[in-house]
Amino acid sequence: MVIDEQLWDKTMDQVYQEFSYILDLPITDEQKQELMVDIADFKVGGQPGFHWDDETILYFRSKNKPGCEGDYIRAIKDFVKSDCTLEDGETYQELIEDLISKTRR
């Protein structure tokens, strides 16, 4: 998950409220724990890889459900190939792998 630096100055309750708003659902305790880990990783040095907006991450996390692995992977591949633009030496496979690594449960 890509964490915006503006989150540094917010309380965890404010962060949960923002993500709950994006999801249009109440945020679960498990999701709160994931956010805490992601924010801690970001503060230590940021996550390597590509930048994905929060809505993209949350959308594909919601698509990743038990028994739906094939649909989830196909949706990511389709999204990357149709909606992403490659830059200096990047490959679609790198973007696909990065997005999968950031949206796996």
Biopython code that builds the backbone (N, CA, C, O; Angstrom):
import numpy as np
from Bio.PDB.StructureBuilder import StructureBuilder

atoms = [
    (1, "MET", "N", (0.848, -1.173, 0.000)),
    (1, "MET", "CA", (0.000, 0.000, 0.000)),
    (1, "MET", "C", (0.886, 1.226, 0.000)),
    (1, "MET", "O", (1.862, 1.298, 0.746)),
    (2, "VAL", "N", (0.557, 2.155, -0.808)),
    (2, "VAL", "CA", (1.302, 3.401, -0.842)),
    (2, "VAL", "C", (0.694, 4.332, 0.199)),
    (2, "VAL", "O", (-0.507, 4.600, 0.176)),
    (3, "ILE", "N", (1.520, 4.817, 1.100)),
    (3, "ILE", "CA", (1.053, 5.680, 2.173)),
    (3, "ILE", "C", (1.494, 7.109, 1.889)),
    (3, "ILE", "O", (2.675, 7.369, 1.654)),
    (4, "ASP", "N", (0.563, 8.010, 1.912)),
    (4, "ASP", "CA", (0.831, 9.426, 1.680)),
    (4, "ASP", "C", (1.536, 10.010, 2.901)),
    (4, "ASP", "O", (1.165, 9.703, 4.034)),
    (5, "GLU", "N", (2.544, 10.846, 2.683)),
    (5, "GLU", "CA", (3.284, 11.438, 3.794)),
    (5, "GLU", "C", (2.392, 12.285, 4.694)),
    (5, "GLU", "O", (2.740, 12.497, 5.855)),
    (6, "GLN", "N", (1.269, 12.771, 4.210)),
    (6, "GLN", "CA", (0.367, 13.564, 5.039)),
    (6, "GLN", "C", (-0.188, 12.748, 6.197)),
    (6, "GLN", "O", (-0.624, 13.317, 7.198)),
    (7, "LEU", "N", (-0.179, 11.417, 6.078)),
    (7, "LEU", "CA", (-0.700, 10.577, 7.148)),
    (7, "LEU", "C", (0.165, 10.644, 8.397)),
    (7, "LEU", "O", (-0.307, 10.303, 9.481)),
    (8, "TRP", "N", (1.394, 11.067, 8.280)),
    (8, "TRP", "CA", (2.299, 11.136, 9.427)),
    (8, "TRP", "C", (1.728, 11.993, 10.541)),
    (8, "TRP", "O", (1.934, 11.693, 11.717)),
    (9, "ASP", "N", (1.020, 13.047, 10.194)),
    (9, "ASP", "CA", (0.529, 13.996, 11.180)),
    (9, "ASP", "C", (-0.886, 13.686, 11.654)),
    (9, "ASP", "O", (-1.475, 14.482, 12.385)),
    (10, "LYS", "N", (-1.429, 12.570, 11.263)),
    (10, "LYS", "CA", (-2.797, 12.236, 11.635)),
    (10, "LYS", "C", (-2.809, 11.141, 12.703)),
    (10, "LYS", "O", (-1.881, 10.340, 12.812)),
    (11, "THR", "N", (-3.878, 11.133, 13.478)),
    (11, "THR", "CA", (-4.048, 10.053, 14.445)),
    (11, "THR", "C", (-4.486, 8.807, 13.692)),
    (11, "THR", "O", (-4.959, 8.900, 12.560)),
    (12, "MET", "N", (-4.332, 7.652, 14.308)),
    (12, "MET", "CA", (-4.739, 6.422, 13.650)),
    (12, "MET", "C", (-6.243, 6.420, 13.384)),
    (12, "MET", "O", (-6.676, 5.895, 12.358)),
    (13, "ASP", "N", (-7.050, 6.991, 14.278)),
    (13, "ASP", "CA", (-8.496, 7.052, 14.042)),
    (13, "ASP", "C", (-8.819, 7.860, 12.789)),
    (13, "ASP", "O", (-9.726, 7.498, 12.040)),
    (14, "GLN", "N", (-8.088, 8.948, 12.550)),
    (14, "GLN", "CA", (-8.310, 9.738, 11.333)),
    (14, "GLN", "C", (-7.935, 8.925, 10.093)),
    (14, "GLN", "O", (-8.625, 8.983, 9.075)),
    (15, "VAL", "N", (-6.856, 8.178, 10.183)),
    (15, "VAL", "CA", (-6.435, 7.332, 9.054)),
    (15, "VAL", "C", (-7.495, 6.273, 8.783)),
    (15, "VAL", "O", (-7.863, 6.058, 7.628)),
    (16, "TYR", "N", (-7.993, 5.606, 9.823)),
    (16, "TYR", "CA", (-9.028, 4.589, 9.644)),
    (16, "TYR", "C", (-10.278, 5.178, 9.003)),
    (16, "TYR", "O", (-10.883, 4.554, 8.131)),
    (17, "GLN", "N", (-10.664, 6.375, 9.432)),
    (17, "GLN", "CA", (-11.847, 7.016, 8.871)),
    (17, "GLN", "C", (-11.671, 7.294, 7.381)),
    (17, "GLN", "O", (-12.606, 7.105, 6.603)),
    (18, "GLU", "N", (-10.482, 7.739, 6.975)),
    (18, "GLU", "CA", (-10.238, 8.025, 5.565)),
    (18, "GLU", "C", (-10.303, 6.754, 4.724)),
    (18, "GLU", "O", (-10.904, 6.752, 3.649)),
    (19, "PHE", "N", (-9.690, 5.672, 5.205)),
    (19, "PHE", "CA", (-9.724, 4.431, 4.447)),
    (19, "PHE", "C", (-11.125, 3.832, 4.444)),
    (19, "PHE", "O", (-11.540, 3.244, 3.445)),
    (20, "SER", "N", (-11.850, 3.971, 5.531)),
    (20, "SER", "CA", (-13.227, 3.505, 5.588)),
    (20, "SER", "C", (-14.075, 4.259, 4.566)),
    (20, "SER", "O", (-14.941, 3.667, 3.921)),
    (21, "TYR", "N", (-13.831, 5.557, 4.416)),
    (21, "TYR", "CA", (-14.550, 6.369, 3.435)),
    (21, "TYR", "C", (-14.253, 5.878, 2.015)),
    (21, "TYR", "O", (-15.165, 5.761, 1.196)),
    (22, "ILE", "N", (-12.984, 5.593, 1.725)),
    (22, "ILE", "CA", (-12.613, 5.118, 0.385)),
    (22, "ILE", "C", (-13.289, 3.788, 0.100)),
    (22, "ILE", "O", (-13.803, 3.578, -0.999)),
    (23, "LEU", "N", (-13.294, 2.884, 1.078)),
    (23, "LEU", "CA", (-13.909, 1.566, 0.897)),
    (23, "LEU", "C", (-15.432, 1.626, 0.906)),
    (23, "LEU", "O", (-16.096, 0.725, 0.394)),
    (24, "ASP", "N", (-15.985, 2.694, 1.491)),
    (24, "ASP", "CA", (-17.420, 2.834, 1.698)),
    (24, "ASP", "C", (-17.948, 1.710, 2.576)),
    (24, "ASP", "O", (-19.095, 1.286, 2.438)),
    (25, "LEU", "N", (-17.102, 1.232, 3.480)),
    (25, "LEU", "CA", (-17.442, 0.184, 4.437)),
    (25, "LEU", "C", (-16.740, 0.480, 5.747)),
    (25, "LEU", "O", (-15.724, 1.174, 5.768)),
    (26, "PRO", "N", (-17.277, -0.044, 6.845)),
    (26, "PRO", "CA", (-16.514, 0.098, 8.090)),
    (26, "PRO", "C", (-15.201, -0.673, 7.962)),
    (26, "PRO", "O", (-15.147, -1.703, 7.290)),
    (27, "ILE", "N", (-14.171, -0.188, 8.588)),
    (27, "ILE", "CA", (-12.872, -0.838, 8.502)),
    (27, "ILE", "C", (-12.757, -1.874, 9.629)),
    (27, "ILE", "O", (-13.102, -1.590, 10.777)),
    (28, "THR", "N", (-12.275, -3.065, 9.295)),
    (28, "THR", "CA", (-12.188, -4.151, 10.275)),
    (28, "THR", "C", (-10.917, -4.031, 11.099)),
    (28, "THR", "O", (-10.001, -3.291, 10.739)),
    (29, "ASP", "N", (-10.865, -4.759, 12.203)),
    (29, "ASP", "CA", (-9.664, -4.766, 13.029)),
    (29, "ASP", "C", (-8.465, -5.304, 12.253)),
    (29, "ASP", "O", (-7.343, -4.828, 12.428)),
    (30, "GLU", "N", (-8.705, -6.303, 11.390)),
    (30, "GLU", "CA", (-7.619, -6.856, 10.562)),
    (30, "GLU", "C", (-7.067, -5.784, 9.617)),
    (30, "GLU", "O", (-5.853, -5.668, 9.450)),
    (31, "GLN", "N", (-7.954, -5.003, 9.003)),
    (31, "GLN", "CA", (-7.514, -3.936, 8.113)),
    (31, "GLN", "C", (-6.770, -2.855, 8.890)),
    (31, "GLN", "O", (-5.798, -2.291, 8.389)),
    (32, "LYS", "N", (-7.220, -2.561, 10.114)),
    (32, "LYS", "CA", (-6.508, -1.588, 10.946)),
    (32, "LYS", "C", (-5.080, -2.058, 11.203)),
    (32, "LYS", "O", (-4.139, -1.267, 11.141)),
    (33, "GLN", "N", (-4.925, -3.352, 11.492)),
    (33, "GLN", "CA", (-3.590, -3.902, 11.742)),
    (33, "GLN", "C", (-2.717, -3.779, 10.494)),
    (33, "GLN", "O", (-1.548, -3.407, 10.594)),
    (34, "GLU", "N", (-3.276, -4.089, 9.315)),
    (34, "GLU", "CA", (-2.520, -3.959, 8.063)),
    (34, "GLU", "C", (-2.071, -2.514, 7.850)),
    (34, "GLU", "O", (-0.934, -2.268, 7.447)),
    (35, "LEU", "N", (-2.952, -1.569, 8.118)),
    (35, "LEU", "CA", (-2.597, -0.160, 7.952)),
    (35, "LEU", "C", (-1.471, 0.235, 8.896)),
    (35, "LEU", "O", (-0.563, 0.967, 8.501)),
    (36, "MET", "N", (-1.518, -0.234, 10.129)),
    (36, "MET", "CA", (-0.464, 0.090, 11.088)),
    (36, "MET", "C", (0.877, -0.434, 10.607)),
    (36, "MET", "O", (1.891, 0.254, 10.720)),
    (37, "VAL", "N", (0.891, -1.662, 10.066)),
    (37, "VAL", "CA", (2.127, -2.245, 9.544)),
    (37, "VAL", "C", (2.611, -1.461, 8.339)),
    (37, "VAL", "O", (3.802, -1.172, 8.226)),
    (38, "ASP", "N", (1.696, -1.111, 7.432)),
    (38, "ASP", "CA", (2.077, -0.360, 6.233)),
    (38, "ASP", "C", (2.636, 1.012, 6.592)),
    (38, "ASP", "O", (3.623, 1.452, 6.002)),
    (39, "ILE", "N", (2.022, 1.680, 7.540)),
    (39, "ILE", "CA", (2.513, 2.994, 7.953)),
    (39, "ILE", "C", (3.869, 2.867, 8.619)),
    (39, "ILE", "O", (4.751, 3.695, 8.389)),
    (40, "ALA", "N", (4.050, 1.845, 9.441)),
    (40, "ALA", "CA", (5.351, 1.617, 10.083)),
    (40, "ALA", "C", (6.424, 1.355, 9.028)),
    (40, "ALA", "O", (7.530, 1.884, 9.132)),
    (41, "ASP", "N", (6.111, 0.543, 8.012)),
    (41, "ASP", "CA", (7.065, 0.284, 6.920)),
    (41, "ASP", "C", (7.427, 1.573, 6.216)),
    (41, "ASP", "O", (8.594, 1.807, 5.901)),
    (42, "PHE", "N", (6.432, 2.410, 5.967)),
    (42, "PHE", "CA", (6.674, 3.662, 5.262)),
    (42, "PHE", "C", (7.599, 4.571, 6.073)),
    (42, "PHE", "O", (8.520, 5.171, 5.519)),
    (43, "LYS", "N", (7.363, 4.673, 7.359)),
    (43, "LYS", "CA", (8.167, 5.546, 8.197)),
    (43, "LYS", "C", (9.606, 5.062, 8.294)),
    (43, "LYS", "O", (10.522, 5.864, 8.475)),
    (44, "VAL", "N", (9.809, 3.750, 8.173)),
    (44, "VAL", "CA", (11.164, 3.206, 8.245)),
    (44, "VAL", "C", (11.937, 3.496, 6.966)),
    (44, "VAL", "O", (13.165, 3.578, 7.009)),
    (45, "GLY", "N", (11.284, 3.649, 5.863)),
    (45, "GLY", "CA", (12.028, 3.918, 4.645)),
    (45, "GLY", "C", (11.194, 3.844, 3.397)),
    (45, "GLY", "O", (11.718, 3.938, 2.287)),
    (46, "GLY", "N", (9.931, 3.679, 3.561)),
    (46, "GLY", "CA", (9.060, 3.631, 2.398)),
    (46, "GLY", "C", (9.076, 2.263, 1.764)),
    (46, "GLY", "O", (9.981, 1.464, 2.002)),
    (47, "GLN", "N", (8.084, 2.003, 0.967)),
    (47, "GLN", "CA", (8.009, 0.730, 0.285)),
    (47, "GLN", "C", (8.665, 0.855, -1.079)),
    (47, "GLN", "O", (8.445, 1.828, -1.800)),
    (48, "PRO", "N", (9.468, -0.133, -1.425)),
    (48, "PRO", "CA", (10.062, -0.102, -2.760)),
    (48, "PRO", "C", (8.998, -0.407, -3.808)),
    (48, "PRO", "O", (7.929, -0.929, -3.491)),
    (49, "GLY", "N", (9.295, -0.084, -5.019)),
    (49, "GLY", "CA", (8.385, -0.434, -6.097)),
    (49, "GLY", "C", (7.725, 0.778, -6.706)),
    (49, "GLY", "O", (8.251, 1.890, -6.666)),
    (50, "PHE", "N", (6.576, 0.538, -7.261)),
    (50, "PHE", "CA", (5.845, 1.544, -8.006)),
    (50, "PHE", "C", (4.812, 2.220, -7.115)),
    (50, "PHE", "O", (4.422, 1.683, -6.078)),
    (51, "HIS", "N", (4.376, 3.396, -7.530)),
    (51, "HIS", "CA", (3.337, 4.110, -6.785)),
    (51, "HIS", "C", (1.970, 3.725, -7.330)),
    (51, "HIS", "O", (1.717, 3.833, -8.530)),
    (52, "TRP", "N", (1.098, 3.281, -6.449)),
    (52, "TRP", "CA", (-0.282, 2.969, -6.796)),
    (52, "TRP", "C", (-1.164, 3.837, -5.920)),
    (52, "TRP", "O", (-0.885, 4.002, -4.733)),
    (53, "ASP", "N", (-2.231, 4.397, -6.491)),
    (53, "ASP", "CA", (-3.100, 5.203, -5.635)),
    (53, "ASP", "C", (-3.893, 4.287, -4.697)),
    (53, "ASP", "O", (-4.082, 3.100, -4.964)),
    (54, "ASP", "N", (-4.344, 4.874, -3.606)),
    (54, "ASP", "CA", (-5.013, 4.103, -2.551)),
    (54, "ASP", "C", (-6.247, 3.377, -3.066)),
    (54, "ASP", "O", (-6.506, 2.244, -2.660)),
    (55, "GLU", "N", (-7.005, 4.000, -3.942)),
    (55, "GLU", "CA", (-8.215, 3.365, -4.462)),
    (55, "GLU", "C", (-7.887, 2.110, -5.255)),
    (55, "GLU", "O", (-8.622, 1.125, -5.177)),
    (56, "THR", "N", (-6.790, 2.126, -6.020)),
    (56, "THR", "CA", (-6.378, 0.948, -6.779)),
    (56, "THR", "C", (-6.010, -0.185, -5.828)),
    (56, "THR", "O", (-6.438, -1.323, -6.016)),
    (57, "ILE", "N", (-5.220, 0.127, -4.812)),
    (57, "ILE", "CA", (-4.813, -0.884, -3.838)),
    (57, "ILE", "C", (-6.035, -1.477, -3.148)),
    (57, "ILE", "O", (-6.171, -2.697, -3.061)),
    (58, "LEU", "N", (-6.911, -0.628, -2.665)),
    (58, "LEU", "CA", (-8.088, -1.111, -1.946)),
    (58, "LEU", "C", (-9.009, -1.913, -2.858)),
    (58, "LEU", "O", (-9.591, -2.909, -2.425)),
    (59, "TYR", "N", (-9.148, -1.497, -4.101)),
    (59, "TYR", "CA", (-9.990, -2.229, -5.051)),
    (59, "TYR", "C", (-9.464, -3.645, -5.255)),
    (59, "TYR", "O", (-10.220, -4.613, -5.169)),
    (60, "PHE", "N", (-8.163, -3.765, -5.526)),
    (60, "PHE", "CA", (-7.625, -5.094, -5.795)),
    (60, "PHE", "C", (-7.518, -5.939, -4.532)),
    (60, "PHE", "O", (-7.600, -7.164, -4.613)),
    (61, "ARG", "N", (-7.339, -5.325, -3.379)),
    (61, "ARG", "CA", (-7.404, -6.102, -2.128)),
    (61, "ARG", "C", (-8.795, -6.695, -1.952)),
    (61, "ARG", "O", (-8.936, -7.824, -1.483)),
    (62, "SER", "N", (-9.820, -5.938, -2.325)),
    (62, "SER", "CA", (-11.191, -6.448, -2.187)),
    (62, "SER", "C", (-11.479, -7.561, -3.194)),
    (62, "SER", "O", (-12.322, -8.419, -2.932)),
    (63, "LYS", "N", (-10.795, -7.563, -4.340)),
    (63, "LYS", "CA", (-10.974, -8.610, -5.361)),
    (63, "LYS", "C", (-10.282, -9.911, -4.975)),
    (63, "LYS", "O", (-10.632, -10.975, -5.486)),
    (64, "ASN", "N", (-9.302, -9.834, -4.076)),
    (64, "ASN", "CA", (-8.504, -10.986, -3.695)),
    (64, "ASN", "C", (-9.222, -11.754, -2.585)),
    (64, "ASN", "O", (-9.026, -11.486, -1.399)),
    (65, "LYS", "N", (-10.057, -12.714, -2.990)),
    (65, "LYS", "CA", (-10.849, -13.499, -2.050)),
    (65, "LYS", "C", (-10.510, -14.975, -2.212)),
    (65, "LYS", "O", (-10.110, -15.404, -3.294)),
    (66, "PRO", "N", (-10.667, -15.748, -1.152)),
    (66, "PRO", "CA", (-10.406, -17.188, -1.258)),
    (66, "PRO", "C", (-11.221, -17.809, -2.388)),
    (66, "PRO", "O", (-12.417, -17.552, -2.521)),
    (67, "GLY", "N", (-10.560, -18.626, -3.192)),
    (67, "GLY", "CA", (-11.220, -19.294, -4.302)),
    (67, "GLY", "C", (-11.327, -18.461, -5.569)),
    (67, "GLY", "O", (-11.822, -18.948, -6.585)),
    (68, "CYS", "N", (-10.874, -17.219, -5.526)),
    (68, "CYS", "CA", (-10.996, -16.317, -6.686)),
    (68, "CYS", "C", (-9.624, -15.866, -7.194)),
    (68, "CYS", "O", (-9.521, -14.828, -7.846)),
    (69, "GLU", "N", (-8.590, -16.622, -6.906)),
    (69, "GLU", "CA", (-7.219, -16.230, -7.253)),
    (69, "GLU", "C", (-7.062, -15.952, -8.749)),
    (69, "GLU", "O", (-6.437, -14.964, -9.136)),
    (70, "GLY", "N", (-7.623, -16.814, -9.584)),
    (70, "GLY", "CA", (-7.489, -16.631, -11.032)),
    (70, "GLY", "C", (-8.129, -15.342, -11.522)),
    (70, "GLY", "O", (-7.545, -14.625, -12.334)),
    (71, "ASP", "N", (-9.327, -15.047, -11.031)),
    (71, "ASP", "CA", (-10.018, -13.806, -11.413)),
    (71, "ASP", "C", (-9.244, -12.587, -10.939)),
    (71, "ASP", "O", (-9.127, -11.593, -11.656)),
    (72, "TYR", "N", (-8.715, -12.676, -9.722)),
    (72, "TYR", "CA", (-7.923, -11.584, -9.130)),
    (72, "TYR", "C", (-6.681, -11.292, -9.975)),
    (72, "TYR", "O", (-6.405, -10.134, -10.290)),
    (73, "ILE", "N", (-5.938, -12.329, -10.341)),
    (73, "ILE", "CA", (-4.721, -12.157, -11.148)),
    (73, "ILE", "C", (-5.068, -11.620, -12.532)),
    (73, "ILE", "O", (-4.403, -10.712, -13.030)),
    (74, "ARG", "N", (-6.107, -12.176, -13.157)),
    (74, "ARG", "CA", (-6.526, -11.702, -14.488)),
    (74, "ARG", "C", (-6.944, -10.232, -14.441)),
    (74, "ARG", "O", (-6.624, -9.465, -15.349)),
    (75, "ALA", "N", (-7.652, -9.845, -13.391)),
    (75, "ALA", "CA", (-8.090, -8.447, -13.267)),
    (75, "ALA", "C", (-6.895, -7.510, -13.153)),
    (75, "ALA", "O", (-6.900, -6.422, -13.730)),
    (76, "ILE", "N", (-5.875, -7.927, -12.413)),
    (76, "ILE", "CA", (-4.663, -7.101, -12.295)),
    (76, "ILE", "C", (-3.951, -7.015, -13.631)),
    (76, "ILE", "O", (-3.550, -5.928, -14.048)),
    (77, "LYS", "N", (-3.787, -8.134, -14.304)),
    (77, "LYS", "CA", (-3.117, -8.132, -15.619)),
    (77, "LYS", "C", (-3.858, -7.233, -16.601)),
    (77, "LYS", "O", (-3.243, -6.433, -17.306)),
    (78, "ASP", "N", (-5.181, -7.369, -16.644)),
    (78, "ASP", "CA", (-5.978, -6.541, -17.559)),
    (78, "ASP", "C", (-5.837, -5.058, -17.221)),
    (78, "ASP", "O", (-5.672, -4.225, -18.112)),
    (79, "PHE", "N", (-5.903, -4.736, -15.936)),
    (79, "PHE", "CA", (-5.775, -3.347, -15.500)),
    (79, "PHE", "C", (-4.424, -2.771, -15.899)),
    (79, "PHE", "O", (-4.354, -1.685, -16.475)),
    (80, "VAL", "N", (-3.355, -3.492, -15.595)),
    (80, "VAL", "CA", (-2.002, -2.987, -15.885)),
    (80, "VAL", "C", (-1.817, -2.777, -17.386)),
    (80, "VAL", "O", (-1.304, -1.743, -17.813)),
    (81, "LYS", "N", (-2.234, -3.751, -18.177)),
    (81, "LYS", "CA", (-2.014, -3.647, -19.625)),
    (81, "LYS", "C", (-2.896, -2.592, -20.290)),
    (81, "LYS", "O", (-2.518, -2.034, -21.320)),
    (82, "SER", "N", (-4.068, -2.311, -19.710)),
    (82, "SER", "CA", (-4.952, -1.344, -20.365)),
    (82, "SER", "C", (-4.877, 0.061, -19.762)),
    (82, "SER", "O", (-5.158, 1.042, -20.451)),
    (83, "ASP", "N", (-4.502, 0.169, -18.487)),
    (83, "ASP", "CA", (-4.574, 1.470, -17.821)),
    (83, "ASP", "C", (-3.234, 2.043, -17.357)),
    (83, "ASP", "O", (-3.187, 3.169, -16.862)),
    (84, "CYS", "N", (-2.164, 1.298, -17.508)),
    (84, "CYS", "CA", (-0.859, 1.775, -17.028)),
    (84, "CYS", "C", (0.050, 2.108, -18.202)),
    (84, "CYS", "O", (-0.020, 1.481, -19.260)),
    (85, "THR", "N", (0.887, 3.087, -18.000)),
    (85, "THR", "CA", (1.853, 3.500, -19.011)),
    (85, "THR", "C", (3.246, 3.172, -18.515)),
    (85, "THR", "O", (3.632, 3.567, -17.415)),
    (86, "LEU", "N", (4.001, 2.448, -19.327)),
    (86, "LEU", "CA", (5.364, 2.083, -18.954)),
    (86, "LEU", "C", (6.290, 3.279, -19.077)),
    (86, "LEU", "O", (6.140, 4.113, -19.970)),
    (87, "GLU", "N", (7.249, 3.346, -18.166)),
    (87, "GLU", "CA", (8.276, 4.381, -18.212)),
    (87, "GLU", "C", (9.634, 3.710, -18.282)),
    (87, "GLU", "O", (9.741, 2.506, -18.050)),
    (88, "ASP", "N", (10.653, 4.452, -18.592)),
    (88, "ASP", "CA", (12.052, 4.042, -18.704)),
    (88, "ASP", "C", (12.389, 2.620, -18.246)),
    (88, "ASP", "O", (12.702, 2.401, -17.076)),
    (89, "GLY", "N", (12.324, 1.672, -19.156)),
    (89, "GLY", "CA", (12.779, 0.315, -18.888)),
    (89, "GLY", "C", (11.843, -0.551, -18.074)),
    (89, "GLY", "O", (12.182, -1.696, -17.775)),
    (90, "GLU", "N", (10.675, -0.046, -17.704)),
    (90, "GLU", "CA", (9.726, -0.855, -16.946)),
    (90, "GLU", "C", (9.083, -1.880, -17.873)),
    (90, "GLU", "O", (9.019, -1.695, -19.089)),
    (91, "THR", "N", (8.613, -2.961, -17.268)),
    (91, "THR", "CA", (7.859, -3.959, -18.024)),
    (91, "THR", "C", (6.495, -4.139, -17.375)),
    (91, "THR", "O", (6.314, -3.854, -16.191)),
    (92, "TYR", "N", (5.542, -4.614, -18.162)),
    (92, "TYR", "CA", (4.225, -4.891, -17.604)),
    (92, "TYR", "C", (4.330, -5.929, -16.487)),
    (92, "TYR", "O", (3.635, -5.834, -15.475)),
    (93, "GLN", "N", (5.198, -6.913, -16.678)),
    (93, "GLN", "CA", (5.350, -7.960, -15.671)),
    (93, "GLN", "C", (5.807, -7.388, -14.330)),
    (93, "GLN", "O", (5.340, -7.836, -13.282)),
    (94, "GLU", "N", (6.709, -6.407, -14.344)),
    (94, "GLU", "CA", (7.156, -5.769, -13.098)),
    (94, "GLU", "C", (5.992, -5.068, -12.395)),
    (94, "GLU", "O", (5.840, -5.171, -11.178)),
    (95, "LEU", "N", (5.181, -4.361, -13.167)),
    (95, "LEU", "CA", (4.029, -3.677, -12.578)),
    (95, "LEU", "C", (3.023, -4.679, -12.022)),
    (95, "LEU", "O", (2.485, -4.482, -10.933)),
    (96, "ILE", "N", (2.771, -5.745, -12.763)),
    (96, "ILE", "CA", (1.827, -6.781, -12.314)),
    (96, "ILE", "C", (2.305, -7.396, -11.004)),
    (96, "ILE", "O", (1.533, -7.522, -10.053)),
    (97, "GLU", "N", (3.580, -7.778, -10.955)),
    (97, "GLU", "CA", (4.129, -8.406, -9.748)),
    (97, "GLU", "C", (4.091, -7.446, -8.558)),
    (97, "GLU", "O", (3.803, -7.860, -7.436)),
    (98, "ASP", "N", (4.378, -6.172, -8.799)),
    (98, "ASP", "CA", (4.372, -5.187, -7.728)),
    (98, "ASP", "C", (2.952, -4.990, -7.188)),
    (98, "ASP", "O", (2.745, -4.954, -5.976)),
    (99, "LEU", "N", (1.995, -4.866, -8.078)),
    (99, "LEU", "CA", (0.609, -4.663, -7.643)),
    (99, "LEU", "C", (0.094, -5.902, -6.896)),
    (99, "LEU", "O", (-0.616, -5.773, -5.898)),
    (100, "ILE", "N", (0.442, -7.076, -7.367)),
    (100, "ILE", "CA", (0.043, -8.296, -6.659)),
    (100, "ILE", "C", (0.659, -8.322, -5.266)),
    (100, "ILE", "O", (-0.023, -8.637, -4.291)),
    (101, "SER", "N", (1.947, -7.992, -5.168)),
    (101, "SER", "CA", (2.614, -8.032, -3.856)),
    (101, "SER", "C", (2.009, -7.035, -2.874)),
    (101, "SER", "O", (2.064, -7.252, -1.664)),
    (102, "LYS", "N", (1.437, -5.952, -3.376)),
    (102, "LYS", "CA", (0.872, -4.926, -2.496)),
    (102, "LYS", "C", (-0.614, -5.140, -2.205)),
    (102, "LYS", "O", (-1.200, -4.426, -1.391)),
    (103, "THR", "N", (-1.219, -6.124, -2.874)),
    (103, "THR", "CA", (-2.647, -6.345, -2.645)),
    (103, "THR", "C", (-2.964, -7.752, -2.162)),
    (103, "THR", "O", (-4.134, -8.072, -1.953)),
    (104, "ARG", "N", (-1.969, -8.593, -1.980)),
    (104, "ARG", "CA", (-2.224, -9.942, -1.443)),
    (104, "ARG", "C", (-2.634, -9.851, 0.006)),
    (104, "ARG", "O", (-2.187, -8.971, 0.743)),
    (105, "ARG", "N", (-3.476, -10.757, 0.399)),
    (105, "ARG", "CA", (-3.942, -10.813, 1.802)),
    (105, "ARG", "C", (-3.081, -11.782, 2.568)),
    (105, "ARG", "O", (-3.293, -11.984, 3.764)),
]
sb = StructureBuilder()
sb.init_structure("model")
sb.init_model(0)
sb.init_chain("A")
sb.init_seg("    ")
for serial, (resi, resn, name, xyz) in enumerate(atoms, 1):
    if name == "N":
        sb.init_residue(resn, " ", resi, " ")
    sb.init_atom(name, np.array(xyz, "f"), 0.0, 1.0, " ", f" {name:<3s}", serial, name[0])
structure = sb.get_structure()
